[in-house]
Amino acid sequence: QVQLVESGGGLVQAGGSLRLSCAASGSIFSTDVMGWYRQVPGKQRELVAVIRSGGSTNYADSVKGRFTISRDNAKNTVYLQMNSLKPEDTAIYYCNVRGAIATRLYWGQGTQVTVSS
């Protein structure tokens, strides 16, 4: 079992920065992909960025060049550095761990990010 605890959300003005952290308790395997998703009320949850244990990453087109995902395998922690924030980045951000099998899927409780114009 894996538990994920996010931190770092908050209110920021457009153009500002925030750094989200997600600490995982329990075993994180080298095959696990860690990532961040976000959701706005009334819309589907969408991928923001994911990172594999080897460091390879994928980003949503909307955040490329502004957000950076990183991972500390020794601490079982994933980070999301968000720069040049826009009002459209306002959402609840969820940490995610996805394993090699379908049943290995965990979500954090979410952290609110609000960007004011």
N, C-alpha and C positions, 0 to 999 in steps of 0.2 A: 504494500500500500504506500502511496506517495501523497503527501500533503504539500500544498503550495501556498505560500503567504506572500502577497504582493505589498509593496509600499512605494511611496514616492509620488503619488498622484496629487492633484491640487488645482488651484486656479492660477492662471498665468495670462499675461497680456499677449496679444498677437506679436510674433517675432521673438518671443521668449523661449526659454528652454526648461525642460524637466527631465529628470532621470528616474525611471522606474526600475525597481529591483524585485526579484522573485526568488525566494529561498525555498528549496525543496527539502523536505524531510523524508527519510526512507531511501531506498537504493535507487540511484540513477545509473542506468546502464550506458555503455558506450554506443549502443544502437539507438538510444533515445534521442528524439529530436525535441528541442525546447523552443518555445516560441511565444509570441504575443499576438493576440487577436483583439478586436475592438467591436463594440456594438452600440448603436444608437437606438433608442426606443422606436419600435415599429419597423426596424430594419433587421436583416440577417447579420449574424456575427461574421466579421470578415477578417482574413489574415492580414497582419501587419508585417511581421517578419519572423523567420525561423532560423535556427542555427543548429548544426550537427556537432557532435563532439570533436570532430576534426577541424571545425572552424568554418566550414562552408555555409553560406547564408543565401536566403532568398527574401526579397522585399516586395511589398505591394508597390505598384508603379507610383501611387499617390504619395509615398513617403521616401522614395529613392532620393538620395542626396541630402536628406534632412534628418533621417533617423538612422541610428546605428545600433545593431544588436550585438551583444557580446556574452560570453559565457565563461564562468570560472568552474571548471570541472572539479577541482579540489574542494570547492565550497558548495557544489550543487546549486549554483546560483546563476540566473540569467538576468541580464540588464537590457534596458532599452533607453538609449540616449536620444532625446527628442529635441531637435533644434529648429529654429525658424518656424515655430508652431503657428498654425492657422486656425481660425474659428471652426473650420470643418474637421479639425482633428478632435474636436470635443466628442467624448464617448466614454463608456466604461471600458477599461483595458483589462483583459484577462490573460493570465499566464497559462501556459499549456505544456504538458509533457505527453508526447506520443511515442509509444514503443513500436517494436517490430511486429507485434500481433495486435489484432483489432481490439482486444479487451484491455490492452494497456493504454489507457487514455485518461488523463487527469486534468482538472481545471482548478484554477484558483478562484477566490471569491470575487475578484474584480476590484479595480481601483478607479475612481472617477478622475478624469482629466477634463478640465474646462478651460477653453481658450477664449478670452474676451477680445472683442474687436476695438 
